[in-house]
């Protein structure tokens, strides 16, 4: 799931939320590094949840596309270097 500042993002398929950023859900399944690259090619980055308000916005983007048993969206955090130790991409 990509996150980008609001300026000019609507024409790129992003949903904007007042007081937050804009978000886009890519429906194809990708490895983490590929999902990160795709977002960066849009001038965005993988979404990082910084507040309850932002989490609720992401749910609104993801929920209409949710299919039980399918892959979850990639977000901008993970246990990249040590299992169980989660860090953001920044």
N, C-alpha and C positions, 0 to 999 in steps of 0.2 A: 504494500500500500504506500503510495507516494504522497509527500507533503511538499507544498510549494507556497510561496507568498502570493497574496491575492492578485497582484498586478497582472492582468492579461491571461489569467489561467482558465477562464470559462471555455474559451474556444479550444482548449487542449483536452477537454473531457473531465475537468476537475469540478468538484462541488465545493463551493465556498461557504464558510460559516462566519457570521459576524463576530468580530473580536478574536477570531482564531485564524488559521491558515486555510488553504484549500487542499482537498484530498482527492485522490484518484485510486480506484481499485482496478488492478490489472487482473483479468480472469485467467490468463495462462499461468500454469505452474512453472516456477523457475527455482533454481538453486539460489541460495542467499546472495552469492557474489554476482550472479546474473541479474537478480532483482534489483540489487543496489546499483548496478551499472545502468539498467533501463531507466530507473528514476533519475539518475544523474544526467542522462541524455536528454531528459525533459527539463533540466535545470532545477530539479527537485532532489529530495532525499527520502529514504525510507522513513515512515512516520515513527516518531518517538512520542509516547504518551507522557505529557507533563502535568496533567490535571484531570480531575473528574469531568470537567466541561469538554476537554479534548477527547477523552475516552468515549463520552456519549456521542460526540460528532462522528468518531470512527465507527461506532456501532451503527449509526444511521447510514453510513456509506456502505458498510459490509452486509448488514442484515438482509436487505432485499435480494442479495446474491447467494446467501448461505444455502448450502446443500449438505445435509448430514453425510458424514463419511468422506467428504472432500477435504483437500488441504486447506489449512488456515493461512491467512495472508501473512506475508513476511513483514516484520516491523524492524525498526532500527535499533534493536538490542538483542543480545544473546550471550551465551557463555562461550565466546570465541576462543579464549586462551586457556581457560581452566573450567572444567565441568562444574556447574553449580554456582559459578561466580559470574553474574550477569553484568554487562557493561553496554553503554550505548555506542553508536558508531562515531560519536564525537569525543 
